[in-house]
């Protein structure tokens, strides 16, 4: 299960990713709660979360090209430090009780630029640190750190938020990003295989290259559909907890996020353990079916207890699907194109997910979140 941990540089990347991802999910928790308290609208919650990942359409082409031509370790460290600064500014705004919505949106956008850079660079680092035969195992373990942080981040941040308030929670988030940067430094230099004058710059190269790789091309669009329909619920999740589960306190929302994260951890560990070819069809089938079914059932429930169980299933199935498709893409592309191919993947998945999440948050102000979550889950299965 932990075969890729035999490689020291991968271990450092894993712990760096864990700290940074915990910071990301702490941000999702605290920002969602504060925006809902500030505006009483899922539209603004959805917009804030959109800005934290929507910049993929702007930055992904640039970050992918840089990842092919520069030291990937340095790019990741710089982007983590940028996230640390932004979350520290959120802490200052919270301490000053500032409710200037425009300032919060601008900071969310700046954070989104750093987050997109991290997502692209980390994905390109993994294949450089393990043999090709261990790529699915390594990708699954990276998903464990990514999604495990979705469990650990809110689990730790929820009592901090409840006891110390948002300024203390934002400070905790900033420290996580500083730790992520420090851990990544130990990886050492990792340069991409691209050259300054190779084939071209940005999305045009990535598009042409991925089109020539059949399995990778299919995987990209499968993930895009998956992200739009089954992973765009985060923008309306706080309103779902408050309205449909009748639990207005932030602790219930944080616990549900932690349950989704725990499911993702278990799902990723199962995939790491059973990464052999003979187990993949069954695991992929589970991931496809339950990504939609569990989301629909989550939207239909009125019980907090059942919501936590269904959230666990949502997290496990979605993590498996994302890990398997990313491994297909990473194993299908050459290293000199990996940054640009990954940037195209990030753009075609993060941007629709962010847009749909924003749109669903806006619709949740018109109707309740319940039918929207049910419909999205069914639509993916169909």
RACOR-V336070 format. One record per backbone hydrogen bond with DSSP energy under -0.5 kcal/mol. CO is the residue of the C=O (numbers start at 1). NH is the residue of the N-H. If there is no record, write none. Layout:
BEGIN
co=CO nh=NH
co=CO nh=NH
END
This chain:
BEGIN
co=2 nh=5
co=3 nh=6
co=4 nh=7
co=6 nh=8
co=7 nh=10
co=7 nh=11
co=8 nh=12
co=9 nh=13
co=10 nh=14
co=11 nh=15
co=12 nh=16
co=13 nh=17
co=14 nh=18
co=15 nh=19
co=16 nh=20
co=17 nh=21
co=18 nh=22
co=19 nh=23
co=20 nh=24
co=21 nh=25
co=22 nh=26
co=23 nh=27
co=24 nh=28
co=25 nh=29
co=26 nh=30
co=27 nh=31
co=28 nh=32
co=29 nh=33
co=30 nh=34
co=31 nh=35
co=32 nh=36
co=33 nh=37
co=34 nh=38
co=35 nh=39
co=36 nh=40
co=41 nh=45
co=42 nh=46
co=43 nh=47
co=44 nh=48
co=45 nh=49
co=46 nh=50
co=47 nh=51
co=48 nh=52
co=50 nh=53
co=50 nh=54
co=53 nh=56
co=54 nh=57
co=55 nh=58
co=55 nh=59
co=56 nh=60
co=59 nh=62
co=59 nh=63
co=60 nh=64
co=61 nh=65
co=62 nh=66
co=63 nh=67
co=64 nh=68
co=65 nh=69
co=66 nh=69
co=66 nh=70
co=68 nh=194
co=70 nh=72
co=70 nh=192
co=71 nh=75
co=72 nh=76
co=73 nh=77
co=74 nh=78
co=75 nh=79
co=76 nh=80
co=77 nh=81
co=78 nh=82
co=79 nh=83
co=80 nh=84
co=81 nh=85
co=82 nh=86
co=83 nh=87
co=84 nh=88
co=85 nh=89
co=86 nh=90
co=87 nh=91
co=88 nh=92
co=89 nh=93
co=90 nh=94
co=91 nh=95
co=92 nh=96
co=93 nh=98
co=94 nh=97
co=99 nh=101
co=100 nh=103
co=100 nh=104
co=101 nh=105
co=102 nh=106
co=103 nh=107
co=104 nh=108
co=105 nh=109
co=106 nh=110
co=107 nh=111
co=108 nh=112
co=109 nh=113
co=110 nh=114
co=111 nh=115
co=112 nh=116
co=113 nh=117
co=114 nh=118
co=115 nh=119
co=116 nh=120
co=117 nh=121
co=118 nh=122
co=119 nh=123
co=120 nh=124
co=121 nh=125
co=122 nh=126
co=123 nh=127
co=125 nh=128
co=125 nh=129
co=126 nh=129
co=126 nh=130
co=131 nh=134
co=132 nh=135
co=134 nh=138
co=135 nh=139
co=136 nh=140
co=137 nh=141
co=138 nh=142
co=139 nh=143
co=140 nh=144
co=141 nh=145
co=142 nh=146
co=143 nh=147
co=144 nh=148
co=145 nh=149
co=146 nh=150
co=147 nh=151
co=148 nh=152
co=149 nh=153
co=151 nh=155
co=152 nh=156
co=153 nh=157
co=154 nh=158
co=155 nh=159
co=156 nh=160
co=157 nh=161
co=158 nh=162
co=159 nh=163
co=160 nh=164
co=160 nh=165
co=161 nh=165
co=165 nh=169
co=166 nh=170
co=167 nh=171
co=168 nh=172
co=169 nh=173
co=170 nh=174
co=171 nh=175
co=172 nh=176
co=173 nh=177
co=174 nh=178
co=175 nh=179
co=176 nh=180
co=177 nh=181
co=178 nh=182
co=179 nh=183
co=180 nh=184
co=181 nh=185
co=182 nh=186
co=183 nh=186
co=184 nh=187
co=185 nh=188
co=190 nh=72
co=195 nh=198
co=198 nh=200
co=201 nh=204
co=202 nh=206
co=203 nh=207
co=204 nh=208
co=205 nh=209
co=206 nh=210
co=207 nh=211
co=208 nh=212
co=209 nh=212
co=210 nh=213
co=212 nh=214
co=213 nh=217
co=214 nh=218
co=215 nh=219
co=216 nh=220
co=217 nh=221
co=218 nh=222
co=219 nh=223
co=220 nh=224
co=221 nh=225
co=222 nh=226
co=223 nh=227
co=224 nh=228
co=225 nh=229
co=226 nh=230
co=226 nh=231
co=227 nh=231
co=232 nh=235
co=233 nh=236
co=233 nh=237
co=234 nh=237
co=234 nh=238
co=236 nh=240
co=237 nh=241
co=238 nh=242
co=239 nh=243
co=239 nh=244
co=240 nh=244
co=240 nh=245
co=241 nh=247
co=249 nh=252
co=249 nh=253
co=250 nh=254
co=251 nh=255
co=252 nh=256
co=253 nh=257
co=254 nh=258
co=255 nh=259
co=256 nh=260
co=257 nh=261
co=258 nh=262
co=259 nh=263
co=260 nh=264
co=261 nh=265
co=262 nh=266
co=263 nh=267
co=264 nh=268
co=265 nh=269
co=266 nh=270
co=267 nh=271
co=268 nh=272
co=269 nh=273
co=270 nh=274
co=272 nh=275
co=276 nh=279
co=276 nh=280
co=277 nh=281
co=279 nh=283
co=280 nh=284
co=281 nh=285
co=282 nh=286
co=283 nh=287
co=284 nh=288
co=285 nh=289
co=286 nh=290
co=287 nh=291
co=288 nh=292
co=289 nh=292
co=289 nh=293
co=290 nh=294
co=292 nh=296
co=293 nh=297
co=294 nh=298
co=295 nh=299
co=296 nh=300
co=297 nh=301
co=303 nh=307
co=304 nh=308
co=305 nh=309
co=306 nh=310
co=307 nh=311
co=308 nh=312
co=309 nh=313
co=310 nh=314
co=311 nh=315
co=312 nh=316
co=313 nh=317
co=314 nh=318
co=315 nh=319
co=316 nh=320
co=317 nh=321
co=318 nh=322
co=319 nh=323
co=320 nh=324
co=321 nh=325
co=322 nh=326
co=323 nh=327
co=324 nh=328
co=325 nh=329
co=326 nh=330
co=327 nh=331
co=328 nh=332
co=329 nh=332
co=329 nh=333
co=330 nh=333
co=334 nh=337
co=334 nh=338
co=335 nh=193
co=335 nh=338
co=335 nh=339
co=337 nh=341
co=338 nh=342
co=339 nh=343
co=340 nh=344
co=341 nh=345
co=342 nh=346
co=343 nh=347
co=344 nh=348
co=345 nh=349
co=346 nh=350
co=346 nh=351
co=347 nh=351
co=349 nh=353
co=350 nh=354
co=351 nh=355
co=352 nh=356
co=353 nh=357
co=354 nh=358
co=355 nh=359
co=356 nh=360
co=357 nh=361
co=358 nh=362
co=359 nh=363
co=360 nh=364
co=362 nh=365
co=362 nh=366
co=363 nh=366
co=363 nh=367
co=368 nh=372
co=369 nh=373
co=370 nh=374
co=371 nh=375
co=372 nh=376
co=373 nh=377
co=374 nh=378
co=375 nh=379
co=376 nh=380
co=377 nh=381
co=378 nh=382
END
